[in-house]
Every structure is written in C-alpha cells, then in structure tokens.
C-alpha cells in the first residue's frame, strides 16, 4: 500500500540517530519533543493509544521523522518497528516535512469523471512536482486524495483545510497565484 | 443546561422554551452550512445577512440559523426563509442584500433568486413545491438542514433524546432490540445485514465488557451521506449509539471517523461534550443506572479501515489490516470483547425507530428492504447532492424526477451504484426498484448509497480501470488474491485503454475476477472485481472495440495518458 515510505522508513534507519533520540536529538526541535513527551505521558497507560499519540505528535511536529518515531516507541514501551509499521501503513502520517501549504486534488469518482485528472496534470505543469513532492521553495506540497466527500462540488480540491469547488485549470492557476501573493504580502 | 436531564418532562420543557424563544422573530432564516455550501462561502452569506438585517433595523426580528446540509449541493450556498419556506439558491452578498430589503423588510419574495427548475423552465420559490424535496422521505436526514447543527436544545426541540429517555426508563434492552428487528432496518454502510439480528447477537453475549462502535470511516469515493449526517445532525448519531449501547449492554462506544472530515470530527466532538454536560452521556443516564460514554478515534487515510475487523485493529492502535472471520465482532471484537459495529446512517435511523416504533419504520420501503435510504448523487446529474427516499423507488425516479436528469443536453449512459464494490445500471434497467435484492441481480449493489451518474462522454472501460486503480491502491496487501489480483487486473485494463489490448484479455479478466472474488480475505478484495464484471456484462462491445478496432466511443482513451508517468504519479500519493 505504501511502497515509497516503507523504503524511506525502516531501511534508512540510522541506529545512532535512533539512539540519540532518547536523550533528545541534535537538530531536532527540543521544545516540540518535550511537548510530545507530555502527550505520551498522558496516553502511555491506555491500551491501544499509539495512533492517537501519532496524530497529536504530527500536529505538534508537522511530520513524523524516524527520530520522533523512535522517541514515541520508547515512551510507549514499544519497538520502533511496531511504531514505524503503523506510521507507514497510514498515508495520513507523513515521514517527510510538508510545504507551507498542501494542495490536495480529489480523485474520488465524481471528481475523476468531471476532470480531476486534468487538474493533476495542471499541477504537475505549474509547479513541476509529482504527487507527494514539495516545491523547492517549501511553499506547496502536492497530494492526491481518494475522496474528500465533496462529490457534489466536483472536481474539488483542498488547499490545507479549505475546499474549492468546481475547479478548472484556470481557477487552479489563480488559486496558486493567490497563495503566492499572500506569502509575498506577509 | 445547569442540571442533568433525567426526565421526559425536562426534555419537553427545553423544547417548549426553545420554540417559544423562536416565536418572537418575524423571520427565521436557515443558512445551509453543509460541506458544499461552506466551500461556496456560505459564511459570507450568513454574515452579510446578519449585517444587512441589522442595518435595516430588523436585526432583533430576524433569527439566522446555520444548519447542516440541505441536500442541494450543486446550487449552494442556499438558504431557507420561514415563514413561507422560500428557498433561495446560488447566493452571494449582493443577492442577500436585495433579499433583506425586499423580502425581509417589505415582505416581497425575490423570485429570481429562488430555486430554478430547469425541467419546468421556471422558478419554484416554495420548498414544498420543489420536486427535489417533494418526493423525499427524510428519516435519517430528518434534522439535516432543518435545525442548528451545533445546539443540543435545537435537537431536543425536534424531539431529540426522547427515544433514549423512553428506552432507558420504560423498555428493557431486549425490547429495544425487538423494536429494531420489527423495523426491518438493514445496515446502511454497504453490506445490508439486518441490524436487529446483529444487535440480538451482541445482546445475547455474556461478557463483563462490551463495546459499541460507530463506523464513520466513509471512504467510498462518491459517498458523502454519512458526512452530511455527522455535519448536520451529530446528536442523532450520539443518541443512536446510546440506544445501541443500552440494547447490547455496552458501557463504552467508539466513533471511528475519517481524518479527511475535520469538520465532522469537530461537530461530533462538540455534540458529545454537550450531551455529557446535559447528563445524557456518563453515569446513571435518565436515572436508569445505565452508564455509557463515547470516545472518538480518528482514522488516518486508509480505505480498508472501513472493513470492520480492520477498523477494530485501527482503534486498537495497530495497522488496519482485516483478519479472518469468524470470530465475528459480536463474539470477539475490540480488545477481545463482544463488539457491535454500525454505520452512521444506520445509527441515525435508530432514535426515530425507537420513538415511533419499528412498525412505523417498516411502512416505508418494500418487502425485504424496509425503510428509507440516503443516496449521494454525483457526476453528470443536474442536482448533485443528497436525497433520502423510500427503498424501492426506481433509479429513474431518483435521477430524473428528483435530481433533474442529465445536464447540458447529454445522453444518460449508466449509473454506477455502490462505489468501487458496486456495478453499473444501464438505461434498460432504470425502472428496476432500488432495493438490496434487485440491485444485486443486476450486478450492482445498494452499497452505501452512492450513485455516480455517467453520460455518453464516459468510457466504461476507463471507469473500470479507475475503480481497479482505486482498489489496487487501497489493497492492504495482506492476502495474495487481492494484492496480486487487483494489480494484474489493473495491468490488463491499463493496456486496453492504452490501445494495447490483446485478443483474449476480456476472458482473462473474467477469470481473474472470479478467482479474486472467491479467494480474497475481506470485502475489499471480494468485491473489487464487481466494477469490471459489471462493465463487461453490459458493455462488452466497448471492450472489444478498444481491443479490436482501437476505438473509444467516449473519446477518453488512447490519448492523454502518459503511460509511464501517470500511474507512477498517482502511486506516489502515499507518503
């Protein structure tokens, strides 16, 4: 189900890095790790709480690098492989950082038959990235969703938590432009 | 609500108070806050409405209520003005200004902004006269779009929690199960298993701990009925869970909901908090000595987690892979305890059934498919959105009479019923009643109620490829039949749509379909071949044209697909 991230997950494991995580790790955001440590303490005595912890950890850290997975595994008294197995099974959990905005093109049936496919090509042309990749400036990550439940609005896309309805190629370009402008004006 | 609600009288008092408070307003305006209308910025509509009413000096006389989905997603944002039930569509700030000054101040309906019926070629201002609403019977959706989604008092004012009160104070758990059995309600999530029988099995188990689970992992592409209920009427799901918990003897319930539905997560969480504060969840509910509480578990983007054994694995914090059944969940479910799992729509029906009786529910529908069903319409149909109709209504009535048929003068080709596990229904079978049995005979399924309407521009081979790509992507990889079978079938379909199909491919597909359907571990694999089998059954000619003549009638295949890059790009989704 998850060919690529399994590759980037366990295979790339660096024992030293994983070990370092116990004492916090260099270059990692210590404050975030402390926060996640508190979350783990809240949940560690509850059966089956790994996925909840991962959700919360991702909220805090943005993604779940191997160091963090190792930190969580230790905190919950589990093996890293167990944690990594869960992380890589669920597409919602990210093992790489995302851009500041995530553009998700819905490829549910309704969106597909109404032109979602074209939008995938458009993003590819406009941003020069493939699904799952992030633009060089860290601005956009491009994802494809199986169905965001906005079928009455097909083809729909989501930028972060905002849904845009009946999007065509021109609109998509305008939406991207809008986010770029907002960034500049900041 | 200061003190916990213990009696029917308290519920009735809250109802009276709520309704009395509404009487002082001249107009109550319901602004649709369903997902579709939110995307069409209904927030602007609501804010403009409040601001303009204030400016016009009628702010104190106008009540603006944001509701859940009204069902007409295609023409959002929409709002309903009462009294009069005037239904305004495709609103924006400028239109709202005019409506405030003409309608709310001067009492003159702005007809040009009201609902337009394309078939009749005229505006139909009153909701009660609109064909889309007239033919529907709303039970699961009884409150969606008709009340404030975020207010427990609004739910109580529509007789909410009366069923729970009645059950916990007057009925034995067995009586509750009997009522559900009498209703003939079947699971609305897809499998269509009789809910009463499921509850009976869980009720009869002897165990210290049992669990009630709500499957809100609505993952079928094209399905948004559960989302509408969770967004628009979360309390009905809470009450349904409470009743289920009481019936089977569970003290804890889990609601497993997709991470892709952040709004639904927020609203159901809020509803649970409100119910807890009102004493409707927690200890000694309605003074009956029965304890019940709910927890939310958020999914993480895996389709197969909608399968019940996978869902339970996911709640337990593990990889959501299905396992062999039996043991069935009622024997050995969550954390090894007897567990009962129901879908959102099923649960939303329960309070109405307990309140009005199983017989009342069974008057709708036909022989072995009782009640009503919510359908989500999408694709090439005028009114994309949500409808609820008595089971047994024909597909033609739903698509053409209620939802206005095919837009842009195109011809109807097929309707895909039941999502990736379902099949197609063609013109010739449009007059078949939509019940569990009839649809199955056509090679389609009722499923969760997805209807994707396809016009003549849709290639059936490509649509089969699409569904196979979906199931291949979502196959968890645990069993060989599904992991390899979906992959091989996808390869064959891909080469057909790429113009490289070979003689014998269709027969090979049929053979693979049979093997995968019969040998897969869970429902995902068992039903994965349906889309292929069904399109071969009705559109064999199209397959042959692709292979032998290099023709795609719809003009979708052979052209835009960059063979190497395209599947690769989609596959990379998972990161």
Interface residues (C-beta under 8 A of the other chain):
Chain A: X1 X2 X3 X4 X5 X47 X48 X49 X50 X51 X52 X54 X55 X85 X86 X89 X90 X91 X92 X93 X94 X95 X96 X107 X108 X109 X110 X112 X113 X114 X117 X120 X121 X124 X130 X131 X132 X133 X143 X144 X145 X146 X147 X148 X149 X150 X151 X152 X153 X154 X156 X161 X162 X163 X164 X165
Chain B: X35 X36 X38 X39 X40 X73 X74 X218 X219 X220 X221 X222 X223 X224 X227 X258 X259 X260 X261 X262 X297 X298 X299 X300 X301 X302 X303 X314 X315 X316 X317 X318 X319 X320 X321 X335 X376 X377 X378 X379 X380 X384 X385 X386 X416 X419 X450 X452 X454 X458 X463 X466 X467 X470 X473 X474 X475 X476 X477 X560 X568 X569 X570 X571 X572 X573 X574 X575
